[in-house]
Amino acid sequence: MKNVGPGKACSTMAVEAQNLVEAKTYALRECRKHLPAGQVYLEARGHYTYSIVLDMDEVGTVELARL
């Protein structure tokens, strides 16, 4: 994840997930730790790249990679 929340948090995580849905769910949970309360969701941007959206405002990005 990149530039998430007021502190512009950036991190790389390795996650074991059975499918893309589980990987996106984990990424969303991690993003919520850095964001204020509100509706958070991922919006597809390209090849495994997603925008993090908080209450209709883009607040960061998530890139997923298959290992």
N, C-alpha and C positions, 0 to 999 in steps of 0.2 A: 504494500500500500504506500501511497505517496501523498504528501501534503494533506493529511487528514486532520480536521478540527482546528481549533484556535492555535494550538501549539505546532501546527504543520508537521505532525508525526509522520515518520517514515520508517518502515521496517520490512524485513524479508523473513518469511516463515516457511518452514517445510511441514506439510500436513499430509497425512495418509488418508485419502478419501476414496470411496468406492466409485464415485462418479462426480460429474461436474456440479450437480446440485449440492452435494455435501461440501464440496470445496467452496462454493459461493456462500453457503450458509456459514461456514467457519469464518470466511473473510468478513462477512457482514457482522458477525459477533465481535470480532476483533476491532472493527471500525467503530462500533458503538461504544467501546471503552474510551475512545478519544473524542466523542461528540456529545453535545448537550442533548437533552431529551427531545424527541420529535420523531416523525416518520422518516425512516432511513431505508433506502433501497438501492439496488445496483441497476444501472442502465447500460446496456451493451453499446460499445463504441467501435469494436473491431475484433481482430483475432485474439480472443481471450483477454481483452482489455475492457474494463468496465468503469464508468463514472460512478462515484458515490454521491447520492443525492439525499439531502436533508431538507425536508419541507420545501421542495421545489427548487432548491439551490444546489448547484454542484459544489461539493466541498472536498473533492479529492479523487484519486484513481486507484484502481486495483488491477494488477496484472497477474494472471494465473499461468502457470507453466506445468506441463506434464513431464514428470521425471521417469 
